[in-house]
């Protein structure tokens, strides 16, 4: 029982870190365009992260049932610790990596050491993780570019000051929906991990283990609390270093990202909100003009995306062996 409690504490710590690590997903654009103050933006994001986290469970089911088999509490604990370490490293350096894929990578790495290749459901990893990893930022890029192109054509003859005021209002709404979408997908990862640990402790089949209501509330509150702390290093990258954002660009990027993330949530895919909003911002910037985008920033971000799953898998595999050596089974 002590090990289950430790897993729950670590999972909620991961959710808290995820909150401040990924705060930028929902508010970087609205803060950088000065539509909302940082405090107001963070309060809004924390509230809607909480609401979004309570509304869905398909992604939690993917994490608890669709990626590995025969996971023990030892495996789950090693996976969470590996993900937390990676999140803290990328947060420190201001790299907008994926908390979601850090957790998935940790789970895969620990499961591989525990049970070999057969312990990982490779079809599930491919369909629910790897394919969305590639297609979701591309979808954000395409939708963002298309939406921004349409907006440019629509407002080309409008009064610039009036259009600016309109999109300042619209961006508040789009940022709110983005925060809801973030909570709806990201908080479920920790829900799934805790459900997996509880099922392992009780000896129940994971396929029959529902996500308890208290787990939903605990994960939602932890993410909202983390969001309230802000993630200023990553906000700076997302809001300033990719392109110079105006309210119209922020609105287009957030709407595009929200569409992609909510689709993934409804279909149980573990996408990265960081990847999606980044792809959307790049798409919006490209519609403005290709030279407006700082493509060298994209290179470093993509490198972090590619490295996240193998890096956290290695860290979690090492943690599994360390925990075993310490007698934690």
Secondary structure by P-SEA (a helix, b strand, c coil): caaaaaaaaaaaaaaaaaaaaacccccaaaaaaccccaaaaaaaaaaaaaaaaacccaaaaaaaccccccccaaaaaaaaaaaaaaaaaaaaacccccaaaaaaaaaaaaaaaaccccccaaaaaaaccccccccaaaaaaaaaaaaaaaaaaaaccccaaaaaaaaaaaaaaaaaaaaaaaaacaaaaaaaaaaaaaaaaaccccccccccaaaaaaaaaaaaaaaaaccaaaaaaaccccccccaaaaaaaaaaaaaaaaaaaaacccccaaaaaaaaaaaaaaaacccccaaaaaaaaaaaaaaaaaaaaaaaaaaaaaaaaaccc
